[in-house]
Amino acid sequence: MSEKMLGIAPSIHPTATVRDSKLGQYTEVGERTAIVETEFGDYSYIVHDGSIIYAKIGKFCSIAAFVRINPGNHATWRASQHHYSYRSRQFGFDLGDDLEFFQWRRDHQVNIGNDVWIGHGAVIMPGITIGDGAVVGSSAVVTRDVDPYTIVAGVPARFIKRRHPELLAEKLVALAWWDWDHAKLGETLPDMRSMSAEAFVEKYLSA
């Protein structure tokens, strides 16, 4: 992604596609990325060649290249799982598209918290919830919910370790620094850089 100034209006690369979605302030969408029916929180970004559909993404999320969030499930319970059975209109069938099937997909929304890092090539399967502060390793396939401030990796993704101790993670969630306004984020940036997570939480949680 280029070094550019971000602002109130989302930065969307000319080759990206954003449809029926809400993008927050200071957000960026990279080359050849598609976002459909998704809420994309303030300060979050996704780099090139990604895909997000039917999802709610929190603030300050860092999403690497070639990430797939909520790839489309097929109708495996039918005699045929091919999409001619639900995308029927494009094949010229009078029955039209299966609207109930697409609503079923929407009902399996992916929910991603705040300050989440999703590594290169990861896949987040339908209906998954990823908690605040979590890390998803490169090329992981996430088939189960991910707890806040934990690190998962692998196929299928499994717990590797905690990013922060449980008590500190709870305090970070309570602090909810991601909800601070832009001015306060700037004022506290020197401490965010120089302090340990423990010291930062103790200073601002009691402020």
PyRosetta script that sets phi, psi and omega in degrees:
from pyrosetta import init, pose_from_sequence

init()
pose = pose_from_sequence("MSEKMLGIAPSIHPTATVRDSKLGQYTEVGERTAIVETEFGDYSYIVHDGSIIYAKIGKFCSIAAFVRINPGNHATWRASQHHYSYRSRQFGFDLGDDLEFFQWRRDHQVNIGNDVWIGHGAVIMPGITIGDGAVVGSSAVVTRDVDPYTIVAGVPARFIKRRHPELLAEKLVALAWWDWDHAKLGETLPDMRSMSAEAFVEKYLSA")
pose.set_psi(1, 142.3)
pose.set_omega(1, -175.3)
pose.set_phi(2, -75.0)
pose.set_psi(2, 156.7)
pose.set_omega(2, 176.0)
pose.set_phi(3, -79.8)
pose.set_psi(3, 97.8)
pose.set_omega(3, -178.7)
pose.set_phi(4, -132.0)
pose.set_psi(4, 160.5)
pose.set_omega(4, 175.9)
pose.set_phi(5, -81.0)
pose.set_psi(5, 125.3)
pose.set_omega(5, 175.3)
pose.set_phi(6, -93.7)
pose.set_psi(6, 159.9)
pose.set_omega(6, -177.0)
pose.set_phi(7, -154.2)
pose.set_psi(7, -159.6)
pose.set_omega(7, -176.4)
pose.set_phi(8, -60.7)
pose.set_psi(8, -42.3)
pose.set_omega(8, 179.3)
pose.set_phi(9, -80.8)
pose.set_psi(9, 136.1)
pose.set_omega(9, 177.9)
pose.set_phi(10, -59.2)
pose.set_psi(10, 146.9)
pose.set_omega(10, 174.8)
pose.set_phi(11, -99.0)
pose.set_psi(11, 111.8)
pose.set_omega(11, -176.2)
pose.set_phi(12, -119.3)
pose.set_psi(12, 120.7)
pose.set_omega(12, -179.6)
pose.set_phi(13, -62.1)
pose.set_psi(13, 144.1)
pose.set_omega(13, -178.6)
pose.set_phi(14, -56.8)
pose.set_psi(14, -25.6)
pose.set_omega(14, -180.0)
pose.set_phi(15, -89.9)
pose.set_psi(15, -4.2)
pose.set_omega(15, 179.2)
pose.set_phi(16, -83.0)
pose.set_psi(16, 159.1)
pose.set_omega(16, 177.7)
pose.set_phi(17, -125.2)
pose.set_psi(17, 124.1)
pose.set_omega(17, 177.0)
pose.set_phi(18, -126.3)
pose.set_psi(18, 120.3)
pose.set_omega(18, -175.7)
pose.set_phi(19, -132.2)
pose.set_psi(19, 131.4)
pose.set_omega(19, 175.2)
pose.set_phi(20, 51.2)
pose.set_psi(20, 44.8)
pose.set_omega(20, -176.5)
pose.set_phi(21, -131.6)
pose.set_psi(21, 162.0)
pose.set_omega(21, 177.8)
pose.set_phi(22, -120.3)
pose.set_psi(22, 117.8)
pose.set_omega(22, 179.9)
pose.set_phi(23, -108.2)
pose.set_psi(23, 135.4)
pose.set_omega(23, -177.6)
pose.set_phi(24, -81.6)
pose.set_psi(24, -172.2)
pose.set_omega(24, 179.6)
pose.set_phi(25, -75.0)
pose.set_psi(25, 149.4)
pose.set_omega(25, 177.0)
pose.set_phi(26, 57.5)
pose.set_psi(26, 34.2)
pose.set_omega(26, 177.5)
pose.set_phi(27, -100.4)
pose.set_psi(27, 158.0)
pose.set_omega(27, 179.4)
pose.set_phi(28, -142.8)
pose.set_psi(28, 136.7)
pose.set_omega(28, 178.2)
pose.set_phi(29, -121.8)
pose.set_psi(29, 122.0)
pose.set_omega(29, -173.3)
pose.set_phi(30, -84.0)
pose.set_psi(30, -176.8)
pose.set_omega(30, -175.2)
pose.set_phi(31, -58.7)
pose.set_psi(31, 138.5)
pose.set_omega(31, 172.0)
pose.set_phi(32, 56.1)
pose.set_psi(32, 26.9)
pose.set_omega(32, 176.4)
pose.set_phi(33, -96.7)
pose.set_psi(33, 142.1)
pose.set_omega(33, 179.0)
pose.set_phi(34, -117.9)
pose.set_psi(34, 130.5)
pose.set_omega(34, 176.9)
pose.set_phi(35, -127.1)
pose.set_psi(35, 125.1)
pose.set_omega(35, -175.6)
pose.set_phi(36, -132.2)
pose.set_psi(36, 129.9)
pose.set_omega(36, 174.9)
pose.set_phi(37, 46.7)
pose.set_psi(37, 58.2)
pose.set_omega(37, -174.0)
pose.set_phi(38, -137.1)
pose.set_psi(38, 145.2)
pose.set_omega(38, 170.4)
pose.set_phi(39, -102.1)
pose.set_psi(39, 122.9)
pose.set_omega(39, -171.6)
pose.set_phi(40, -120.5)
pose.set_psi(40, 109.8)
pose.set_omega(40, -168.3)
pose.set_phi(41, -71.2)
pose.set_psi(41, 162.9)
pose.set_omega(41, -179.9)
pose.set_phi(42, -51.1)
pose.set_psi(42, 140.6)
pose.set_omega(42, 174.2)
pose.set_phi(43, 69.9)
pose.set_psi(43, 0.5)
pose.set_omega(43, 178.8)
pose.set_phi(44, -81.2)
pose.set_psi(44, 153.4)
pose.set_omega(44, 177.2)
pose.set_phi(45, -144.2)
pose.set_psi(45, 154.7)
pose.set_omega(45, 170.9)
pose.set_phi(46, -134.0)
pose.set_psi(46, 133.6)
pose.set_omega(46, -178.5)
pose.set_phi(47, -86.9)
pose.set_psi(47, -152.9)
pose.set_omega(47, -164.4)
pose.set_phi(48, -77.9)
pose.set_psi(48, 154.6)
pose.set_omega(48, 170.6)
pose.set_phi(49, 60.4)
pose.set_psi(49, 39.0)
pose.set_omega(49, 176.8)
pose.set_phi(50, -104.6)
pose.set_psi(50, 171.5)
pose.set_omega(50, 178.9)
pose.set_phi(51, -146.9)
pose.set_psi(51, 126.0)
pose.set_omega(51, 176.7)
pose.set_phi(52, -131.9)
pose.set_psi(52, 128.2)
pose.set_omega(52, 178.0)
pose.set_phi(53, -139.7)
pose.set_psi(53, 140.4)
pose.set_omega(53, 176.8)
pose.set_phi(54, 50.0)
pose.set_psi(54, 64.3)
pose.set_omega(54, -176.3)
pose.set_phi(55, -144.0)
pose.set_psi(55, 159.0)
pose.set_omega(55, 170.8)
pose.set_phi(56, -123.8)
pose.set_psi(56, 114.0)
pose.set_omega(56, -176.6)
pose.set_phi(57, -107.1)
pose.set_psi(57, 130.4)
pose.set_omega(57, -179.4)
pose.set_phi(58, -73.6)
pose.set_psi(58, -166.1)
pose.set_omega(58, -179.2)
pose.set_phi(59, -87.3)
pose.set_psi(59, 153.8)
pose.set_omega(59, 174.6)
pose.set_phi(60, 58.6)
pose.set_psi(60, 32.9)
pose.set_omega(60, 176.4)
pose.set_phi(61, -87.0)
pose.set_psi(61, 139.8)
pose.set_omega(61, -178.9)
pose.set_phi(62, -114.5)
pose.set_psi(62, 109.4)
pose.set_omega(62, -173.2)
pose.set_phi(63, -117.5)
pose.set_psi(63, 118.9)
pose.set_omega(63, -173.8)
pose.set_phi(64, -78.7)
pose.set_psi(64, -176.8)
pose.set_omega(64, -177.1)
pose.set_phi(65, -71.2)
pose.set_psi(65, 151.9)
pose.set_omega(65, 174.0)
pose.set_phi(66, 61.7)
pose.set_psi(66, 26.2)
pose.set_omega(66, 176.8)
pose.set_phi(67, -84.2)
pose.set_psi(67, 138.2)
pose.set_omega(67, 174.7)
pose.set_phi(68, -116.0)
pose.set_psi(68, 119.5)
pose.set_omega(68, 177.3)
pose.set_phi(69, -113.5)
pose.set_psi(69, 116.3)
pose.set_omega(69, -178.7)
pose.set_phi(70, 66.6)
pose.set_psi(70, 58.8)
pose.set_omega(70, 174.1)
pose.set_phi(71, -64.2)
pose.set_psi(71, 148.3)
pose.set_omega(71, -172.5)
pose.set_phi(72, -67.0)
pose.set_psi(72, 125.3)
pose.set_omega(72, 171.3)
pose.set_phi(73, -76.3)
pose.set_psi(73, 148.6)
pose.set_omega(73, 176.0)
pose.set_phi(74, -100.0)
pose.set_psi(74, 164.8)
pose.set_omega(74, -177.3)
pose.set_phi(75, -82.7)
pose.set_psi(75, 74.1)
pose.set_omega(75, -173.9)
pose.set_phi(76, -66.7)
pose.set_psi(76, -19.4)
pose.set_omega(76, -178.4)
pose.set_phi(77, -79.9)
pose.set_psi(77, -10.5)
pose.set_omega(77, -179.3)
pose.set_phi(78, -88.1)
pose.set_psi(78, 167.3)
pose.set_omega(78, 176.3)
pose.set_phi(79, -59.5)
pose.set_psi(79, -35.2)
pose.set_omega(79, 172.8)
pose.set_phi(80, -123.9)
pose.set_psi(80, 134.9)
pose.set_omega(80, 176.8)
pose.set_phi(81, -95.6)
pose.set_psi(81, 1.2)
pose.set_omega(81, 179.6)
pose.set_phi(82, -66.0)
pose.set_psi(82, 149.7)
pose.set_omega(82, -174.6)
pose.set_phi(83, -75.6)
pose.set_psi(83, 1.5)
pose.set_omega(83, 172.1)
pose.set_phi(84, -63.1)
pose.set_psi(84, -24.2)
pose.set_omega(84, -177.3)
pose.set_phi(85, -77.8)
pose.set_psi(85, -16.9)
pose.set_omega(85, 177.6)
pose.set_phi(86, -127.1)
pose.set_psi(86, -25.1)
pose.set_omega(86, 170.5)
pose.set_phi(87, -98.5)
pose.set_psi(87, 51.1)
pose.set_omega(87, -168.2)
pose.set_phi(88, -69.2)
pose.set_psi(88, -28.7)
pose.set_omega(88, -175.1)
pose.set_phi(89, -61.7)
pose.set_psi(89, -39.6)
pose.set_omega(89, -176.4)
pose.set_phi(90, -69.6)
pose.set_psi(90, -13.6)
pose.set_omega(90, 175.4)
pose.set_phi(91, -96.3)
pose.set_psi(91, 2.7)
pose.set_omega(91, 175.7)
pose.set_phi(92, 85.0)
pose.set_psi(92, 13.7)
pose.set_omega(92, 179.4)
pose.set_phi(93, -82.3)
pose.set_psi(93, 137.5)
pose.set_omega(93, -176.2)
pose.set_phi(94, -66.1)
pose.set_psi(94, -23.4)
pose.set_omega(94, -177.1)
pose.set_phi(95, -63.3)
pose.set_psi(95, -25.0)
pose.set_omega(95, 179.8)
pose.set_phi(96, 79.0)
pose.set_psi(96, -177.1)
pose.set_omega(96, -178.1)
pose.set_phi(97, -73.8)
pose.set_psi(97, 154.6)
pose.set_omega(97, -179.7)
pose.set_phi(98, -88.9)
pose.set_psi(98, 92.8)
pose.set_omega(98, -175.3)
pose.set_phi(99, -65.8)
pose.set_psi(99, -33.4)
pose.set_omega(99, 178.4)
pose.set_phi(100, -64.3)
pose.set_psi(100, -36.6)
pose.set_omega(100, 178.5)
pose.set_phi(101, -63.9)
pose.set_psi(101, -43.8)
pose.set_omega(101, -179.6)
pose.set_phi(102, -68.7)
pose.set_psi(102, -32.2)
pose.set_omega(102, 174.4)
pose.set_phi(103, -66.8)
pose.set_psi(103, -36.4)
pose.set_omega(103, 175.5)
pose.set_phi(104, -58.9)
pose.set_psi(104, -40.4)
pose.set_omega(104, 176.0)
pose.set_phi(105, -64.2)
pose.set_psi(105, -44.3)
pose.set_omega(105, 179.9)
pose.set_phi(106, -61.1)
pose.set_psi(106, -35.5)
pose.set_omega(106, -178.8)
pose.set_phi(107, -66.8)
pose.set_psi(107, -14.7)
pose.set_omega(107, 177.7)
pose.set_phi(108, -102.6)
pose.set_psi(108, 52.8)
pose.set_omega(108, -179.6)
pose.set_phi(109, -64.0)
pose.set_psi(109, 145.1)
pose.set_omega(109, 171.3)
pose.set_phi(110, -92.8)
pose.set_psi(110, 134.5)
pose.set_omega(110, 179.0)
pose.set_phi(111, -119.9)
pose.set_psi(111, 120.5)
pose.set_omega(111, -178.6)
pose.set_phi(112, -119.8)
pose.set_psi(112, 131.4)
pose.set_omega(112, -176.3)
pose.set_phi(113, -74.3)
pose.set_psi(113, -156.4)
pose.set_omega(113, -177.4)
pose.set_phi(114, -99.0)
pose.set_psi(114, 151.2)
pose.set_omega(114, 176.6)
pose.set_phi(115, 57.3)
pose.set_psi(115, 40.4)
pose.set_omega(115, 178.6)
pose.set_phi(116, -98.5)
pose.set_psi(116, 138.5)
pose.set_omega(116, 177.1)
pose.set_phi(117, -113.2)
pose.set_psi(117, 122.1)
pose.set_omega(117, 178.7)
pose.set_phi(118, -114.7)
pose.set_psi(118, 118.6)
pose.set_omega(118, -173.1)
pose.set_phi(119, -76.8)
pose.set_psi(119, 168.8)
pose.set_omega(119, -175.5)
pose.set_phi(120, -52.3)
pose.set_psi(120, 127.5)
pose.set_omega(120, 172.4)
pose.set_phi(121, 74.7)
pose.set_psi(121, 9.6)
pose.set_omega(121, 179.3)
pose.set_phi(122, -70.6)
pose.set_psi(122, 153.6)
pose.set_omega(122, 177.1)
pose.set_phi(123, -124.7)
pose.set_psi(123, 125.2)
pose.set_omega(123, 177.7)
pose.set_phi(124, -107.7)
pose.set_psi(124, 112.9)
pose.set_omega(124, -173.2)
pose.set_phi(125, -74.8)
pose.set_psi(125, 161.7)
pose.set_omega(125, -177.0)
pose.set_phi(126, -56.3)
pose.set_psi(126, 143.4)
pose.set_omega(126, 173.4)
pose.set_phi(127, 80.5)
pose.set_psi(127, 3.9)
pose.set_omega(127, -175.4)
pose.set_phi(128, -81.7)
pose.set_psi(128, 145.5)
pose.set_omega(128, 170.9)
pose.set_phi(129, -116.5)
pose.set_psi(129, 129.6)
pose.set_omega(129, 177.3)
pose.set_phi(130, -117.1)
pose.set_psi(130, 124.3)
pose.set_omega(130, -174.3)
pose.set_phi(131, -75.3)
pose.set_psi(131, 166.9)
pose.set_omega(131, 178.8)
pose.set_phi(132, -54.0)
pose.set_psi(132, 142.5)
pose.set_omega(132, 171.3)
pose.set_phi(133, 72.1)
pose.set_psi(133, 6.6)
pose.set_omega(133, -176.5)
pose.set_phi(134, -77.7)
pose.set_psi(134, 162.5)
pose.set_omega(134, 175.7)
pose.set_phi(135, -126.6)
pose.set_psi(135, 131.0)
pose.set_omega(135, 175.1)
pose.set_phi(136, -113.0)
pose.set_psi(136, 120.2)
pose.set_omega(136, -176.2)
pose.set_phi(137, -68.0)
pose.set_psi(137, 160.3)
pose.set_omega(137, 179.3)
pose.set_phi(138, -57.3)
pose.set_psi(138, 137.8)
pose.set_omega(138, 176.4)
pose.set_phi(139, 65.3)
pose.set_psi(139, 10.8)
pose.set_omega(139, 176.9)
pose.set_phi(140, -69.0)
pose.set_psi(140, 151.4)
pose.set_omega(140, 171.3)
pose.set_phi(141, -117.5)
pose.set_psi(141, 108.9)
pose.set_omega(141, -173.2)
pose.set_phi(142, -91.2)
pose.set_psi(142, 113.5)
pose.set_omega(142, -177.8)
pose.set_phi(143, -113.9)
pose.set_psi(143, -5.1)
pose.set_omega(143, 178.2)
pose.set_phi(144, -134.0)
pose.set_psi(144, 157.4)
pose.set_omega(144, 178.8)
pose.set_phi(145, -58.6)
pose.set_psi(145, 150.3)
pose.set_omega(145, -178.4)
pose.set_phi(146, -116.2)
pose.set_psi(146, 125.9)
pose.set_omega(146, -178.4)
pose.set_phi(147, -70.9)
pose.set_psi(147, 155.1)
pose.set_omega(147, 177.9)
pose.set_phi(148, -56.5)
pose.set_psi(148, 142.4)
pose.set_omega(148, 174.2)
pose.set_phi(149, 55.1)
pose.set_psi(149, 35.4)
pose.set_omega(149, 171.7)
pose.set_phi(150, -116.0)
pose.set_psi(150, 159.1)
pose.set_omega(150, 178.6)
pose.set_phi(151, -114.0)
pose.set_psi(151, 126.9)
pose.set_omega(151, 178.6)
pose.set_phi(152, -124.7)
pose.set_psi(152, 153.2)
pose.set_omega(152, 178.2)
pose.set_phi(153, -160.3)
pose.set_psi(153, 163.0)
pose.set_omega(153, 174.5)
pose.set_phi(154, 104.2)
pose.set_psi(154, 177.7)
pose.set_omega(154, 179.9)
pose.set_phi(155, -129.7)
pose.set_psi(155, 108.6)
pose.set_omega(155, -9.6)
pose.set_phi(156, -69.8)
pose.set_psi(156, 160.2)
pose.set_omega(156, -177.2)
pose.set_phi(157, -61.9)
pose.set_psi(157, 138.6)
pose.set_omega(157, 178.3)
pose.set_phi(158, -133.1)
pose.set_psi(158, 160.5)
pose.set_omega(158, 178.9)
pose.set_phi(159, -63.7)
pose.set_psi(159, 130.2)
pose.set_omega(159, 176.1)
pose.set_phi(160, -103.8)
pose.set_psi(160, -54.6)
pose.set_omega(160, 177.8)
pose.set_phi(161, -168.9)
pose.set_psi(161, 172.3)
pose.set_omega(161, 174.3)
pose.set_phi(162, -82.9)
pose.set_psi(162, 142.3)
pose.set_omega(162, 173.8)
pose.set_phi(163, -72.1)
pose.set_psi(163, -42.1)
pose.set_omega(163, 174.9)
pose.set_phi(164, -133.9)
pose.set_psi(164, 155.4)
pose.set_omega(164, 174.5)
pose.set_phi(165, -55.5)
pose.set_psi(165, 153.5)
pose.set_omega(165, -172.5)
pose.set_phi(166, -57.6)
pose.set_psi(166, -43.3)
pose.set_omega(166, -179.3)
pose.set_phi(167, -63.9)
pose.set_psi(167, -42.8)
pose.set_omega(167, 177.8)
pose.set_phi(168, -64.5)
pose.set_psi(168, -40.2)
pose.set_omega(168, 177.8)
pose.set_phi(169, -60.3)
pose.set_psi(169, -42.0)
pose.set_omega(169, 178.3)
pose.set_phi(170, -62.5)
pose.set_psi(170, -38.9)
pose.set_omega(170, 179.0)
pose.set_phi(171, -68.3)
pose.set_psi(171, -38.2)
pose.set_omega(171, 177.1)
pose.set_phi(172, -63.6)
pose.set_psi(172, -41.5)
pose.set_omega(172, 176.9)
pose.set_phi(173, -63.3)
pose.set_psi(173, -40.5)
pose.set_omega(173, 178.7)
pose.set_phi(174, -66.6)
pose.set_psi(174, -38.0)
pose.set_omega(174, 178.8)
pose.set_phi(175, -64.8)
pose.set_psi(175, -39.6)
pose.set_omega(175, 178.2)
pose.set_phi(176, 48.4)
pose.set_psi(176, 49.9)
pose.set_omega(176, -178.4)
pose.set_phi(177, -58.0)
pose.set_psi(177, -24.2)
pose.set_omega(177, -178.9)
pose.set_phi(178, -66.1)
pose.set_psi(178, -13.8)
pose.set_omega(178, 177.4)
pose.set_phi(179, -92.7)
pose.set_psi(179, -1.9)
pose.set_omega(179, 178.2)
pose.set_phi(180, -65.5)
pose.set_psi(180, 153.1)
pose.set_omega(180, 177.9)
pose.set_phi(181, -76.1)
pose.set_psi(181, 170.1)
pose.set_omega(181, -173.3)
pose.set_phi(182, -61.2)
pose.set_psi(182, -38.2)
pose.set_omega(182, -179.7)
pose.set_phi(183, -63.6)
pose.set_psi(183, -45.0)
pose.set_omega(183, -179.5)
pose.set_phi(184, -67.6)
pose.set_psi(184, -35.8)
pose.set_omega(184, 175.8)
pose.set_phi(185, -58.9)
pose.set_psi(185, -41.1)
pose.set_omega(185, 177.8)
pose.set_phi(186, -68.3)
pose.set_psi(186, -40.5)
pose.set_omega(186, -179.3)
pose.set_phi(187, -64.4)
pose.set_psi(187, -36.1)
pose.set_omega(187, -175.8)
pose.set_phi(188, -93.8)
pose.set_psi(188, -1.1)
pose.set_omega(188, -177.0)
pose.set_phi(189, -59.5)
pose.set_psi(189, -41.6)
pose.set_omega(189, 177.2)
pose.set_phi(190, -57.1)
pose.set_psi(190, -40.5)
pose.set_omega(190, 178.2)
pose.set_phi(191, -70.4)
pose.set_psi(191, -37.2)
pose.set_omega(191, 177.8)
pose.set_phi(192, -58.8)
pose.set_psi(192, -37.0)
pose.set_omega(192, -179.7)
pose.set_phi(193, -76.4)
pose.set_psi(193, -41.3)
pose.set_omega(193, -167.8)
pose.set_phi(194, -96.0)
pose.set_psi(194, -26.6)
pose.set_omega(194, -175.8)
pose.set_phi(195, -88.2)
pose.set_psi(195, 153.7)
pose.set_omega(195, 167.8)
pose.set_phi(196, -67.6)
pose.set_psi(196, 160.9)
pose.set_omega(196, 177.5)
pose.set_phi(197, -59.4)
pose.set_psi(197, -38.7)
pose.set_omega(197, 179.9)
pose.set_phi(198, -62.3)
pose.set_psi(198, -47.1)
pose.set_omega(198, -178.5)
pose.set_phi(199, -66.3)
pose.set_psi(199, -38.8)
pose.set_omega(199, 179.6)
pose.set_phi(200, -62.1)
pose.set_psi(200, -46.0)
pose.set_omega(200, -179.9)
pose.set_phi(201, -63.5)
pose.set_psi(201, -45.0)
pose.set_omega(201, -178.2)
pose.set_phi(202, -62.8)
pose.set_psi(202, -37.3)
pose.set_omega(202, -179.5)
pose.set_phi(203, -69.1)
pose.set_psi(203, -45.6)
pose.set_omega(203, -170.3)
pose.set_phi(204, -96.3)
pose.set_psi(204, -20.7)
pose.set_omega(204, 177.2)
pose.set_phi(205, -70.8)
pose.set_psi(205, -29.7)
pose.set_omega(205, -179.7)
pose.set_phi(206, -94.7)
pose.set_psi(206, -2.4)
pose.set_omega(206, -176.9)
pose.set_phi(207, -72.1)
pose.dump_pdb("model.pdb")
